[in-house]
Amino acid sequence: MSERKYADGYRKLRPADEPRRIAYEVLYEVCAQGAFANIMLPKALRRVRREGNFSDRDAAFTSELVHGTLRAIGRLDWVIARHVNRPLVDLDPRVLVLVRMGAHQLLDMRVPDHAAVSATVDVAREHLTDGPVRFVNAVLRSITRESSDEREAAMAAIADEDEALGVRYSHPTWMVRAFREALAAHGYSTDELEDVLAADNEVPTVTLVARPALMGVDELADEAEDILDTRVALGAISPRAVLLESGDPARLPSIRDGRAGAQDEGSQLAALIAAHAPLDGGADERWLDLCAGPGGKAAMLAGLAQERGARVTANEVHPHRARLIERTTRLYDSIEVVSGDGRSFGGGRSAWPLASFDRVVVDAPCSGMGSLRRRPESRWNRTPADVEELTKLQAELLDRAVALTRPGGVLTYITCSPHAAETRDQVARLLEGGDVDLCDTVALADECAPFPLGVPDAAGRLSGVAGRTLQLWDHRFGTDLMFVACLRRR
């Protein structure tokens, strides 16, 4: 009997192709179950590579389908809502994930319309009953019938400018406004807002770090070039960085044995600044990383400390993350890893008295608005209420850090967010307390980087304060949006 004689509900199933099947499974876990794409996707790809013939091309397609869909959720949902007669929150999460995945192929990937629709429907048939499968098919076909000019006209008709930008660049409206305010707060033109938003949707370059006292940057570059058969470049922001054009860093012996790691250039630079800032007299032997998980900056600090005869205490509130730091820094004997609440760390009869550390680093928990290109799903998991809660935690950690820093010592405050409340406002509050002075963090960055960063003269300044803070931007520097402020205790 030929397939066409079967009723639609009982049609023989055509197996879904493996890349789309894997992408759906990862997207469902991330969107509906709260998993992390940067954990789920590599795990899924390793599994299918072990089980069968899954090529590099298949892996690249799967990765783009996952990350591209996650980056574009806001815009995709706006498009999908134009073809659905009910609120998207009322849809079965499996259906919504499938329609998003199909819409991304239709709108953003070079996949023919018929292939995007039919291949997505093939995945749907493996997970849904007939009715929802027909719904997925109908919505995707409806999207193919709407021209790009029609979509552009509808987008242009959105009255609120920030809401319109949020749809176009797939950001929550509150984040668009926060980025606009952050540009102004850090001394940049708000005309750069679209560049900031667009940069969040670019695929980040894989960046490695040659860890101090363990490996040279040229050695790492040669190893990556030979083993991964790819072009590499040395960092322009961090002298310890190697940038890869392609390839899986996990294949490198130096990554597996801990002499090197994957770390954004901005994160590397922040740790270098913290170790480089000049002290006002006294020893330079005791360093503290108060919020050290997951351990990238702690490893950089441990290497620099080992070269200079200093010792790092790395504190992490979560024991499982403390174990991760121990693994990351296992080749160093210049670091001890402990687990405790940074807000009450040290003091009393502990081994870490107040005012006893020469250098203290607070890489504080934050909204993560500076790493949206690496963790695209996080833009949909944060709210303004989260920022308010986080700023309270940051303030408590900073107050404890000031108390732990000796007079003449340096406190370095770092966040992966440009949000004014998490950055400039926190520094201004500390300065008002009268216990610290702001260093010229921009000048320190220029001294640490291979080349001057070219930060505008008006950037990073606070009224009536001699020092400067440093805010990195992807569209200007190619890094995550790291904020760094060095403060010296009086």
C-alpha angles and dihedrals in degrees: 000000000000120000093244090066092063118096111252093252092054101039115141109265120246106212114249115245113259100240093055092043091054092044091053093049092051094044092050092051091049100041100036105025102035096243123152118252093212088061102035099046099052090045091052093046092050090051097051092044089056094045101048153330103322111156131209087252090055090050092050092050091048092049093050091047091052101040095036093052092048093049092049101043094114095051093039092052090050090053094043092050089060089063101040125075097209136055112280091231087067093059122100104264089233091055093048092050091050094048091048090049091050094045091052090055091048097046107028111021132067092246118130112248095242092050094047092052100041096043092049091048088052088059091045091055090059092056109026141052123248099274097053090042090056089047092055090048093048095049094048092047090049090054090053089056094057114085124227089242090058091051092047092051091050091048092049089053093063103114100207109076095209092047090051091050089048091056095043095048097029102242130132109261092240090057092050089055091045091052090049090052092044093055090054093043092054094047101260130125116263085223085083092064096101090049090053093050094044092050090057088064096052120102106252121237114248105248126192131195126217101216116231118255090014108061141005121237093236090052090053092047092051092048093050093047093050101041100036094037091222139122116264136190133198117244122268093199102037125036088212096057133107119187121209126211091202143332139088111283090203087076092066117099090216091058092048095048096043102248089115137022144183110267135150116250092238091055090049092050092050091057092045091053091050091055095041102050109112118246124222100243129304132076127321100210111105119064128176129200099193099188101026106162132149088018111232095119091037089058092050091049092047091053094048091045091051091053090052101040095252130128130226127214108202115197125192125176095213114067094211090055090047088058089052090054090051090055094046093050098036094121094058126083092188096080139069120195120211134171123227146114108287091211091068101024117146128345128106114051094335125122089255111062121193116269090019104112123089093200128023125185123198109191090176130204106259145166091277092229088143096062103046093124089059097039103030095169092060092075088068095045099057130078134185087257089062090056091051091052093045094051089058090053092046091052092051092049092048093049090053091046092054089052091051094049116090120231106278091022125119130244116197117199117200133179133169090225135079093204107137093226091054097044126017094026092052091052092047090052092053092048091052088057089066098223098103142039125213117244123212095266093176091058090048090052091052089052092051099042123080089240133017109275096226095230110178113255092240094053123103097014126137121201113269094001124117098207130070137223124222124232117181122204129198094221091054105032106016092239137109112277096267120174119206131182124174115204126185118212114234 
